[in-house]
Amino acid sequence: PVIFFVARPNVAWRYLVSYGFVFGVGIWGMASWSITAGLSSGLSSVLLSTNVLIGMAVGVWVFKESASVRKLMGAVLAMCALAVLVSAATGNVTLNGVILIMIAACSWTLMGVIVKASKTTQAFAFNVWGMLFAPIPLVLFAVMLHGEQIIWQGIELWDWSTTVAVVFQAYPTTLFGYWVWNKMLIQYPLSTTAPLTLLVPIFALISGYFMYDEVLSVAQVVASALFLVGIGLIVRPEKTNSSTVTDKLAQQE
């Protein structure tokens, strides 16, 4: 319903359509399917973070973004932490599940490329109008996988907990969360924003600890600390030489 109160952003329709399709089907359609294909939800969350390497590579090679030694060190450190989490995680692993979650990881980077290519400055409106093109492909995808009865089963099984889940996914997660994410993509290099998704496994572990009384292993705690150090190296602003700044100001005067 928010779409009736937000004007369409000043971008070509192809960006909105592709954004909705890649976001809806590419990321979350594939991620959900990977779980039904036998991959544990914990591992799917961790493996989805491999989009960091793809995002940094695309940022450097496609958008010609600079990658300092410190940023590369941070990325290596964070990926080592990811490897620790994968080795420490428990759950099922299937070939189909891994393939699907890797498609989702690639789609996450593609979503960032679409936002940057659109050159939009209206992050919230872009997110709202892009979501318009996610439901229909997702419904068709579900029908293709499970048959037409899946629609009627969804209606019959709908209850209060379903409503809460949908509202939570729609507003704080999608509208607010991806508005903030798209705003970062607009303002900062892709090679800088992409590694921030490595914080997802940390929040997943923390949520499990507080909400489900899950016990954190020593390896998970160490990996979380490595994540924070690595991401700190990536997002920390480069030091500016004060004498260089002074010289530039003198030239302008």
Buried (B, 14 or more C-beta within 10 A) or exposed (E): EBEEEBEBBEBEEEBBBBBBBBBBBBBBBBBBBBBEBBBBBBBBBBBBBBBBBBBBBBBBEEBEBEBEEBBBBBBEBBBBBBEBBBEBBEBEEBEEBBBBBBBBBBBBBBBBBBBBBBEBEBBBBBBBBBBBBBEEBBBEBBEEEEEEEEEEEEEEEEEEEEEEEEEEEBEEEBBEEBBEBBBBBBEBBBBBBBBBBBBBBBEBBEEBEEEEEBEBEEBBEBBBEBBBBBBEBBBEEEEEEEEEEEEEEEEEE
